[in-house]
Amino acid sequence: MTLAAKRAQDVRGAFLIPLRTCELSPEDRVQELAQYNEMELRPEAFDEDVAKLISTMRREYQRRNR
């Protein structure tokens, strides 16, 4: 996680996307990931959520490679 966070500092846009599968209390959250926008993977909408994740990853990849 430390290596990924360091790499994220050198990259434009979303590089780290924490995935959450359930609600977390503030004390259960990983503090190092608090600065990143997380995405939820809901069991009842898993395919939709994964499609959104893939779309975000593609968009960021294309933006970085212009």
VENGI-V44041 format. One record per residue. SS is DSSP state (H for helix, E for strand, C for the rest). PSI is psi as a letter, one per 20 degrees, with the letter a starting at -180 (* if undefined). NEAR is the number of other ideal C-beta (glycine too) atoms within 8 Angstrom. Layout:
ss=(SS/SS)
psi=(PSI/PSI)
near=(NEAR/NEAR)
//
This chain:
ss=(C/H/H/H/H/H/H/H/H/C/C/C/C/C/C/C/C/C/E/E/C/C/C/C/C/H/H/H/C/C/H/H/H/C/C/C/C/C/E/E/C/C/H/H/H/H/H/H/H/H/H/H/H/H/H/H/H/H/H/H/H/H/H/H/C/C)
psi=(h/g/g/g/h/g/h/h/h/j/p/q/a/o/h/p/n/p/p/p/i/r/q/q/q/h/i/i/q/o/h/i/i/h/i/q/p/q/q/p/o/p/h/i/k/g/g/g/g/h/g/g/g/g/g/g/g/g/g/h/g/g/h/h/k/*)
near=(7/6/6/9/10/8/9/10/6/5/8/4/7/8/8/9/11/9/9/10/7/4/4/7/6/5/4/5/9/7/5/7/11/7/3/10/5/9/12/8/11/8/6/4/7/9/6/7/12/9/8/9/12/8/8/11/9/8/8/11/8/8/9/9/5/4)
//
